[in-house]
Amino acid sequence: MSDHYFSVEPGSKATPRTVEFTVHGRAYSLSSSTGIFSGDRLDLGTSVLLREAPLPSGPGTFLDLGCGYGPIASVLATQVPGSTVWAVDVNTRALDLTRENAARLQVADRVRVAPPEGVPDDLRFDEIWSNPPIRIGKPALHGLLEQWLRRLSPNGVAWLVVGRNLGADSLQRWLVEQGWRCDRQASAKGFRVLAVRRGQD
């Protein structure tokens, strides 16, 4: 059976790689590997998200949902000092790499790396950042978003990047139907960046 980036335990042998990119004026060099999502480069969707979504205006508690090897968590932790960033993924290899990268960037004390079940139930997030796993299928994706979006703080925002040809517009409509306020922040290179907030009661 071939690996998927949402495999819990990748069956393939880990082949170390280095991913380099620059965002918000800082160069990053992160450890990566086979057996995880976009292990050989910063994927285009995440690149668009990091460029088009505004950084948090101040410290807070943030979630990188589906963190992979940790590019979003790394950027949030280094660019917004004083914040706590939870990096969550089902892939154990991805979690190990995220820990390694946080340590390399000297932000391991502020990056909490965990599988989904390792996040305290009562924890709420000021911001959620995600390039969600569209290819797990619509029912699973909807369940994932329902699970985590309800953990936004009252004034929180979730930044999601979704390919236009992978259903970004239909996902936006679905989120609105569920009672969320969902605005398109940007469109670039075939991707939509969506800002999701609690609807008005």
Long-range contacts (C-beta under 8 A, 24 or more apart in sequence): 3-34, 3-35, 4-135, 5-36, 5-37, 5-38, 5-68, 5-91, 5-94, 5-133, 6-90, 6-91, 6-133, 6-135, 6-136, 7-35, 7-90, 7-91, 8-90, 8-91, 8-92, 9-92, 9-93, 10-34, 10-35, 10-36, 10-91, 10-92, 10-93, 11-35, 14-93, 19-69, 19-71, 21-47, 21-71, 23-47, 23-50, 23-51, 23-75, 24-50, 24-55, 24-75, 24-79, 26-75, 26-78, 26-79, 28-71, 28-74, 28-75, 28-105, 30-69, 30-70, 30-71, 30-74, 30-97, 30-101, 30-104, 31-69, 31-97, 31-100, 31-101, 31-104, 32-69, 32-97, 33-69, 33-93, 33-97, 35-91, 35-93, 36-68, 36-69, 36-91, 36-93, 36-94, 36-97, 37-66, 37-68, 37-91, 37-94, 37-133, 38-68, 39-68, 39-69, 42-71, 43-131, 44-189, 44-190, 44-191, 45-131, 45-161, 45-162, 45-163, 45-191, 46-71, 46-72, 46-131, 46-161, 48-161, 48-186, 48-188, 48-189, 48-191, 48-193, 49-129, 49-131, 49-159, 49-160, 49-161, 49-191, 49-193, 50-75, 51-188, 52-161, 52-185, 52-186, 52-188, 52-193, 53-129, 53-159, 53-161, 53-185, 53-186, 53-193, 53-195, 55-79, 55-80, 56-80, 56-83, 56-126, 56-127, 58-82, 59-83, 60-84, 60-125, 60-126, 60-127, 61-86, 61-123, 61-124, 61-125, 61-126, 61-153, 62-86, 62-125, 62-126, 62-127, 62-128, 62-129, 63-88, 63-125, 63-127, 63-128, 63-129, 63-130, 63-148, 63-151, 64-88, 64-129, 64-130, 65-128, 65-129, 65-130, 65-132, 65-144, 65-148, 66-130, 66-131, 66-132, 66-133, 67-94, 67-95, 67-98, 67-113, 68-94, 68-97, 68-98, 69-94, 69-97, 69-98, 69-101, 70-94, 70-97, 70-98, 70-101, 70-102, 70-111, 70-113, 72-129, 72-130, 72-131, 73-98, 73-102, 73-111, 73-113, 74-101, 74-102, 74-105, 74-107, 74-111, 76-129, 77-102, 77-105, 77-107, 77-110, 77-111, 78-105, 78-107, 82-110, 83-110, 84-110, 84-112, 85-110, 85-111, 85-112, 86-111, 86-112, 86-114, 86-119, 86-123, 86-125, 87-111, 87-112, 87-113, 87-114, 88-114, 88-115, 88-116, 88-118, 88-119, 89-115, 90-115, 90-116, 116-147, 123-151, 124-151, 124-152, 124-153, 124-156, 125-151, 125-152, 125-153, 125-156, 126-152, 126-153, 126-155, 126-156, 127-156, 127-157, 127-158, 127-159, 128-152, 128-156, 128-157, 128-158, 128-159, 128-196, 129-158, 129-159, 130-158, 130-159, 130-160, 130-161, 131-160, 131-161, 132-160, 132-162, 134-162, 134-163, 134-166, 134-167, 138-167, 141-171, 142-174, 145-175, 146-178, 149-180, 149-196, 152-196, 152-197, 152-198, 154-198, 155-197, 156-197, 156-198, 157-195, 157-196, 157-197, 158-194, 158-195, 158-196, 158-197, 159-185, 159-193, 159-194, 159-195, 159-196, 160-193, 160-194, 160-196, 161-191, 161-192, 161-193, 161-194, 162-191, 162-192, 162-194, 163-190, 163-191, 163-192, 164-190, 164-191, 164-192, 165-190, 168-192, 168-194
